[in-house]
Amino acid sequence: MCSTNDQPATPEIDLETVLGAWHDATERLQRTHETLRAEVRRLTRELEIKNRELARKNRLADLGQMASHVAHEVRNNLVPITLYLSLLRRRLSEDPLSLSTLTKVEAGFTALEATVSDLLQFGSHRDPVWQHFPVRELVEDVCQSLAPQLEAQQVFVRIDIPHSDTLVADRHMLRRALLNLLLNALDAMPGGGEVLCTSWENDGYELEIADSGAGIADLERDRLFEPFFTTKNHGTGLGLAIVDRIIALHGGAVWAENCPQGGAAFTLRIPRRAMRAAA
């Protein structure tokens, strides 16, 4: 018969083992804590970036609505004035001095019409009309439309884009973006120079317009695509903002950088996933 006083043996507690386990647990907890802190910092940065992007989009949307309203009002008043100028030209057909003055007035209205067109384009909210087209043909079309100005400024355009390159995008929108970039390049080279148009694949289709002008000043780089920001004596400051909006509507991005050999390069990138989704 077993004695009721028998108790199971109590294992001896190894203090060193306990301290080691405590140390390991503390280190794991510390690592977890640091990991969580790093993740919170990362998420906080992402949230700040997203909030800034959302605020910028909201500002641009409000600005676009205002610009569109102003442009429509101005254009409505330009139509009759243009008609009156045409009638006035007929009446002054035999008065060279008056005709010279009238020509200057008409030039001012032509510039105003271009400004109105920029405002309307900036305020446009239509979605892209996706279509399949050859890229080189589009670039050549834009260059051909600017041929007189290119020749007058002695600017040579070199197109290094394979004839086989095709793109799914809104051709009209992309043409406007390329036109604005080439006009920007012309402004950067008043004394002549060269424009190089190149393309390549990099998780999407990238199209680059590089000029041999003076390049981009550091203070201007972060504001290049802001609406109404310009360093020129003429223009609305909407050209690059329109480019940015057009490429954003395609799910892509545009950026600018100085070239190592001088000049500036503007790159348009349209992701293939956006083109596949559209197709």
Buried (B, 14 or more C-beta within 10 A) or exposed (E): EEEEEEEEEEEEEEEEEEEEEEEEEEEEEEEEEEEEEEEEEEEEEEEEEEEEEEEEEEEBEEBBEEBBEBBBEBBEEBEEEEEEEEEBBEEBEEEEEBEEEBEEEBEEEEEBBEBBBBBBBBBBEEEBEBEEBBBBEBBBEBBEEBEEEBEEBEBEBEBEBEEEBBBBBBBEBBBBBBBBBBBBBBBBBEEEBBBBBBBBEEEBBBBBBBBBBEBBEEEEBEEBBBBEBBEEEEBBBBBBBBBBBBBBBBBBBBBBBBBEEEBBBBBBBBBBEBBEEBE
